[in-house]
Every structure is written in structure tokens, then in C-alpha cells.
């Protein structure tokens, strides 16, 4: 009754009927405001309660990456992949097509990079395009040496194409610095995995004295993917499907080596020496 009296006194110009209507309209409006405030408070409360759920599932956790060693943990290995030659130094050339190896080296190296990164490893390419790393051969090789031997690098894979005076010789080869036990172990795993991927008879790793494997402090392997002097190899080395098989084999060999060696730098390659 008090509300009715106040309304009727405040609105004397209205009739009794109109005052009654006004009271009926005012009361539901107040109820709507209260209901709206209650719903808003409920929504805010639910949103605050749900925040931890969204926060925990918004981003993938590191363990969701592909495992590269037992236990499902992604290792902290850093691998240098070195596409041989580049720039004016095209390397070996195909006997029939004249294709230089430098471009093929880069293509296979980038496939190896993709495979290793997909497995959870960090990869550094010594070159990512057709250019050399310096204006001449000496500066180019010095730049590669600096990249290979920077702190944190665990192993080095140098990619090349081969050539020989006997055109009947074909297939991949892997070289390590003679006297380097981890280098030999790495090269052995890589050549075995390569031969398996290419469905070729198994070969042994070969000792060598090439700049990349000689000047690399981390364990290193120089991979010759095939012979550009052999007609069949020359064709295969330009085939994308074969290039992918080469990369898959190299990646499998690197992973087999790292998974069998808890600490790949425990027995490092001989200290680097300058080429005479």
C-alpha cells in the first residue's frame, strides 16, 4: 500500500487505473534487473572457474613432439647438415646431363633437415641456397669449419655426389676420419641405413681424409649419395622419390647412432688441424 500511495502522490495527473498499471509495470522491471544481474554474476563465475581448463589445453606441451630417444623425451642434439660445394664451385657433374652436384646436394640436405627436425632434432644448414659461403674456396671452407665447430654442435653430416673414372661403379658411400671411433660408428650406421633404404647390398664405411671430416671436432660423416659418372645413378639422383629415400636413409642412420650413443661427444673426433 505504501508503494501505491507514493506512486499516486507523485503522479496526481494520472487516474487511479493508470496508477495501478504503473505499479504493475514497475515491479516486473525491477525483477528483470535483479534477474539480469544474477545471470551475469553466474556467467562470470563459470568463466573464472573454466580458465584453468582452457589454460592447460591451449598449447601443446613439449612431450607431444615426436620422440627421438627412449623415454619419449626430445633430446637436445644439434646437427649440422652441410650441402657440399655451392656458388662457382658446382662440384662433380653428370656424365650425360652435365648437372652439377651442388644443387643435388642442397636438395637432399634440405630433405635430411626436414626429416631430422620432424624427429625433434635441431638442424643447422651450412648453406640454404645456391651460393657459396665465401668469395673463394678457402673462405668458403673456413666458414663451414666455423659453423661445424661452434659450441653445442653434436655431429656433422656432409652431403655430396660422387664421380669415378669407371662408369660401372654406383651406389652410396660413407666416409669418416680415420682414427675417429665415433666418426666410424656414425658412418657405419648411416651407410647401413642408406643401403637398406635403397635396397642395395650392404657396404662398409670407408676411412678418408677430407676437409669436412678432418676439421670437424664433433663426430662427422661425409655421405656420397651416388655416382654421377654412372648412368643409372645419374638418373636416380635427380629423381625426387629417390632423393627422399636417400634422406630417409641418412636420417635413420643418424637416429640409430644417437640412440645407441648416450653421449655422442664423449669420444670426440681428433682436434681440428688446418689443411696444409
C-alpha positions in Angstrom: 0.0 0.0 0.0 2.9 2.3 0.7 4.2 2.0 -2.8 0.7 2.6 -4.2 0.5 5.8 -2.1 3.8 7.1 -3.2 3.1 6.5 -6.8 -0.4 8.1 -6.7 1.0 11.1 -4.9 3.9 11.5 -7.4 1.6 11.2 -10.3 -1.6 13.1 -9.4 -2.3 13.8 -13.0 -2.9 10.1 -13.6 -6.2 8.3 -12.9 -6.4 5.6 -10.3 -6.4 3.0 -13.1 -3.3 4.4 -14.6 -1.5 4.4 -11.2 -2.3 0.7 -10.8 -0.9 0.0 -14.3 2.2 1.9 -13.5 2.8 -0.1 -10.3 2.4 -3.3 -12.2 4.9 -2.2 -14.9 7.4 -1.0 -12.4 7.6 -4.2 -10.2 8.4 -6.6 -13.1 11.0 -4.2 -14.4 12.8 -4.3 -11.0 12.6 -8.1 -11.1 14.1 -8.2 -14.6 17.1 -6.1 -13.4 17.7 -8.4 -10.5 17.4 -11.5 -12.7 19.8 -10.0 -15.2 22.4 -9.2 -12.5 22.1 -12.7 -11.1 22.6 -14.3 -14.6 25.6 -12.0 -15.3 27.2 -13.0 -12.0 26.6 -16.7 -12.8 28.3 -16.3 -16.2 31.3 -14.5 -14.8 31.7 -17.2 -12.1 31.5 -20.0 -14.7 34.1 -18.3 -16.9 36.5 -17.8 -14.0 36.1 -21.4 -13.0 36.8 -22.6 -16.5 40.0 -20.6 -17.0 42.4 -23.3 -15.7 40.9 -25.9 -18.1 41.5 -23.7 -21.2 44.9 -22.6 -20.0 46.1 -26.2 -19.6 45.0 -27.2 -23.1 45.7 -24.1 -25.2 49.2 -25.0 -26.3 50.9 -28.4 -26.9 53.4 -29.4 -24.4 57.0 -30.3 -25.5 56.4 -34.0 -24.8 53.9 -34.0 -27.6 56.7 -33.7 -30.1 58.0 -36.9 -31.8 60.2 -38.9 -29.5 63.9 -39.3 -30.6 65.2 -41.4 -27.8 63.9 -43.9 -25.3 61.5 -42.5 -22.7 59.7 -40.2 -25.1 61.9 -37.2 -24.4 63.1 -35.0 -27.3 66.9 -34.8 -27.0 68.9 -31.6 -27.1 71.0 -32.7 -30.1 72.1 -30.2 -32.7 73.2 -31.5 -36.0 75.0 -29.6 -38.8 74.0 -30.7 -42.3 76.4 -29.5 -44.9 75.4 -29.4 -48.6 78.8 -29.7 -50.3 80.0 -27.1 -52.8 78.0 -24.1 -54.0 78.4 -20.9 -55.9 81.1 -21.1 -58.6 82.1 -24.5 -57.2 79.5 -26.8 -58.7 81.3 -30.0 -57.7 81.1 -33.1 -59.8 78.9 -33.1 -63.0 76.7 -35.7 -64.5 78.4 -37.6 -67.3 75.3 -37.5 -69.6 73.3 -34.4 -68.4 76.1 -32.3 -67.1 74.1 -31.5 -63.9 76.3 -30.1 -61.1 76.2 -31.9 -57.8 75.9 -28.6 -55.8 72.2 -28.3 -56.4 71.5 -32.0 -55.8 73.5 -31.7 -52.5 71.3 -28.9 -51.4 68.1 -30.7 -52.3 69.0 -33.9 -50.4 70.3 -31.8 -47.5 67.0 -29.9 -47.1 65.2 -33.2 -47.1 67.5 -34.5 -44.4 66.9 -31.3 -42.5 63.2 -31.8 -42.7 63.4 -35.4 -41.5 65.7 -34.7 -38.6 63.6 -31.7 -37.5 60.4 -33.8 -37.7 62.2 -36.3 -35.3 62.8 -33.5 -32.8 66.4 -32.5 -33.5 67.8 -29.0 -34.1 69.4 -28.7 -37.5 71.8 -26.1 -38.9 72.4 -25.9 -42.6 75.8 -24.6 -43.7 74.2 -23.1 -46.7 70.5 -22.7 -47.6 70.7 -21.6 -51.2 72.9 -22.0 -54.3 75.5 -19.5 -53.1 78.9 -20.4 -51.5 79.8 -19.2 -48.1 82.7 -17.0 -49.3 84.1 -15.4 -52.4 86.7 -18.2 -52.9 87.2 -21.8 -51.9 89.4 -21.0 -48.9 86.9 -18.6 -47.3 84.0 -20.9 -48.1 85.6 -23.9 -46.3 86.7 -21.7 -43.4 83.1 -20.6 -42.9 81.9 -24.2 -42.9 84.5 -25.1 -40.4 83.3 -22.3 -38.1 79.7 -23.5 -38.4 80.6 -27.1 -37.7 82.7 -26.4 -34.6 80.5 -23.8 -32.9 79.6 -24.7 -29.3 76.6 -27.0 -28.9 77.0 -28.9 -32.2 76.8 -32.7 -31.6 77.6 -34.1 -35.0 78.1 -33.2 -38.7 76.7 -34.7 -41.9 78.1 -33.5 -45.2 76.1 -34.4 -48.3 77.9 -35.0 -51.7 77.5 -36.7 -55.0 80.3 -38.9 -56.3 82.2 -39.4 -59.6 84.7 -42.0 -60.7 86.7 -42.9 -63.8 84.9 -46.3 -64.0 81.3 -45.7 -65.0 80.2 -49.1 -63.8 80.7 -48.1 -60.1 77.5 -47.0 -58.4 75.7 -46.6 -55.1 76.2 -44.6 -51.9 79.3 -44.4 -49.7 80.0 -43.0 -46.3 83.4 -41.7 -45.1 84.8 -41.0 -41.6 88.0 -39.5 -40.4 90.5 -42.3 -39.9 91.2 -42.8 -36.2 87.8 -41.3 -35.1 85.9 -44.1 -33.4 82.6 -42.1 -33.1 83.0 -41.0 -36.7 83.4 -44.6 -37.8 80.4 -45.6 -35.7 78.3 -42.8 -37.2 79.4 -43.6 -40.8 78.6 -47.3 -40.3 75.1 -46.6 -39.1 74.5 -44.2 -42.0 75.8 -46.4 -44.8 73.8 -49.4 -43.4 70.6 -47.4 -43.2 71.2 -45.9 -46.7 71.7 -49.3 -48.2 68.6 -50.6 -46.6 66.5 -47.6 -47.7 67.8 -48.0 -51.3 67.5 -51.8 -51.3 71.2 -52.3 -52.1 73.8 -54.7 -50.8 75.3 -53.5 -47.5 78.6 -51.7 -47.7 81.2 -50.8 -45.1 82.0 -47.3 -44.1 85.3 -46.0 -45.5 88.1 -44.0 -43.8 89.0 -40.8 -45.5 90.9 -37.6 -45.1 88.5 -34.9 -46.5 88.4 -31.4 -45.1 84.9 -31.6 -43.5 85.6 -34.8 -41.6 89.2 -33.8 -40.8 88.3 -30.3 -39.5 85.2 -31.2 -37.6 85.5 -31.5 -33.8 82.2 -33.3 -33.4 81.7 -36.8 -34.9 81.2 -36.4 -38.6 80.3 -38.3 -41.7 80.7 -37.4 -45.4 78.0 -39.1 -47.4 78.4 -39.7 -51.2 74.8 -40.4 -52.3 75.7 -42.0 -55.6 77.9 -41.6 -58.7 77.1 -39.0 -61.4 79.5 -40.9 -63.6 77.2 -43.9 -63.6 74.2 -43.6 -66.0 71.6 -45.2 -63.7 72.8 -43.3 -60.6 72.8 -40.0 -62.6 69.1 -40.5 -63.4 68.2 -41.6 -59.9 70.0 -38.8 -58.2 67.7 -36.3 -60.0 64.5 -38.3 -59.1 62.5 -36.8 -56.2 61.4 -40.2 -54.9 65.0 -41.4 -54.9 66.2 -38.2 -53.2 63.6 -38.8 -50.5 64.9 -42.4 -50.0 68.4 -41.0 -49.6 67.2 -38.5 -47.0 65.2 -41.2 -45.1 68.3 -43.5 -45.0 70.6 -40.7 -43.7 68.1 -39.7 -41.1 67.6 -43.3 -40.0 71.4 -43.8 -39.7 71.8 -40.6 -37.6 69.0 -41.5 -35.3 70.4 -45.1 -34.9 73.8 -43.6 -34.0 72.4 -41.1 -31.5 70.1 -43.7 -29.9 73.0 -46.1 -29.4 75.4 -43.5 -28.0 74.1 -41.8 -24.8 76.7 -39.1 -25.2 77.9 -38.7 -28.8 80.6 -36.2 -27.7 82.1 -38.5 -25.1 84.8 -39.6 -27.5 85.2 -36.6 -29.9 86.9 -36.7 -33.2 90.6 -35.6 -33.3 91.2 -31.9 -32.7 90.8 -29.9 -35.9 94.0 -29.1 -37.8 94.4 -26.7 -40.7 94.8 -28.2 -44.1 98.3 -28.0 -45.4 
